[in-house]
């Protein structure tokens, strides 16, 4: 998949109030862009980093620009827009690009399930030989020396999702945690025990309960420049051991 409009390069001045980012455009203009990421964005907002925006012509929008990508270190790029991963994963699944989830003709989004009033990101059904699959998508952008970590902040919501997935696995359904790796420098993914030890311990418990964990990386760049593509292309190993 591609971004909804051509990417516009800018320089990051500051991110603040969670949803706002001041940036400098190539012509020197200062504008405020929407930051579609409620997390800590650890490692994804370095001072004066190159960033890329999409532009909307919707007159009802308060902010014309949306922050999409950032160059975290020279030559490494991350997609910080957390509205993108569900669509990325859905496209990959429906086009049969995810080997672990092939053979499901029906894919629905935001299906209610579980005892904690959750909505699953993707529900897959109709497989000839396998049970339905409940797929929870997580965006991975925290990179430390080639290692990808999730989460980048303590996440009670993520812990809840793991509990819901465990319940589905125990009931005989497939429960899948899908790490959408939106950082070109990440070579493997592991739980961020140094940030949220409870999540890390719960993930190990979830896998022991039958929850499957899958990770694929997006093709965000060609060489040293962004490509404008969000397509998931490369499986990435998930390492649970400390």
C-alpha positions, 0 to 999 in steps of 0.5 A: 500500500501507499500513502494517500498523497505524495510525501513532503519532506520537512524538519522536526522542530518539536512534538508536544501535547501528544498530537501536535508537531511543529515542523519546518518545510523546505521553503522555510515555512513553519507549520503545525502538523497532526501527530497521529501517535499517542505513545512515547515515540521513544527514539522517533523524535530526535531534534531536527530530524528529517520527517515526511508529511502527507497533505490533506485538502479537506477544508474541515480539518484543523491541521493540513499536514499529517506526520508520517515518517521520520529518519531516526538515525541517518539512513534508518526510517520509521513510520510513526502513524499508528493509523497505518499498521492495521491497513498494512497487515490487512493488505498483506493478509488478503494478498496472501503475503503472510505465510502464517495466515494464508487460506482465510477468504474472509477478513473483518476489522474491529470485531468485538470479542472477549470478556474485557470488552475488546475489539480485535484488529482483524478476524479471519475466517473461512479456512478449510482446515484451520479455526478462525484467527484473531489477530491483534496488530502492534506497531513496532518503531523502537529500535536499539542497536538493530533490536526492535522492542515493544512496547515503548511505554508501559501499556495496560491496554496491551496487557489486556489484549494479551489476556484476551488473546490467551482466552481465545487460544484456550478456547481452541481458536487461533490467537495471533499477535502481529508485530508490524515492524515499521522501522527499517533498522530493526532486525528482530523483535523482542518484548521491552522488559526494561520498559514494561516488565509485566508486558514481557512476562505476560507475553511469555505466558501468552505464547505458552498458552498457545498465542502465536507471534508473527512479525513482518517489516515494511518496505519504507525506503530504497537505499537512503531515501523513503519510498512512499510504500508501506507494504510488508515484505520481510519476516522478522524473528521474534525473540522472547528469551531474556 
